[in-house]
Amino acid sequence: MCVSETLPVSKSGKPRGRETFLDMARSMLALGVAVGLILLVTWRPADSKPTVSPVDAHAVVVGAIGQLTFTPLELDLASSWKTTTAWVEQVPTDISKHHWHVSYVKNSVEYVAIDQSDTSAPEVFVDAFVNSRVGTETVNEISWKTYAGENSDLVATRLEDGLVTIVTANSYPLLLKILSKIN
């Protein structure tokens, strides 16, 4: 086997070292442009906050009113509150019964959710939302059972005329404020 110390030559007879370097530099430039385009398309400033897309809960209520045997509860909150989810579904254990859900967020910090159902198994429905019983609150002469929920949430429930209403909030003062708006 013979080892040569001569550089490869191109068709023009010049050494290929310089051409190889220029080919590599062009390839690196092309990669840099591709990465720059990807960053330009996907980059978000570090201080940008994710936005919450509001939904129209009233439209969901109007669409579902024929299916429901109860009037869904909608809160009349200040304009700083945004409705983030609203839906109606059948209760899995009894398809003739329904579950209404609506949630609200303010400044991505405070949130409230309302769940209602005409389920024939209210204890099972409530158990899906709560961890442990805390006590009882009476607000506007309405008695609510209070519970600890997931993620330090506070949950208030009541059963009236076969309708279970569950209010979830992320602070106790907020929970009391929301309960005072419910008749």
ABEGO torsion letter per residue (X at the ends): XBBBABBBBBAAGBBAAAAAAAAAAAAAAAAAAAAAAAAAAABBBAABBBBBBBBBAAAAAAAAAAABABBBBBBBBBAABBBABBBBBBBAABAABBBBBBBBBBGGABBBBBBBBABABAAAAAAAABABBAEBBBBGGBBBBBBBBBGGBBBBBBBBGGBBBBBBBABAAAAAAAAAABX
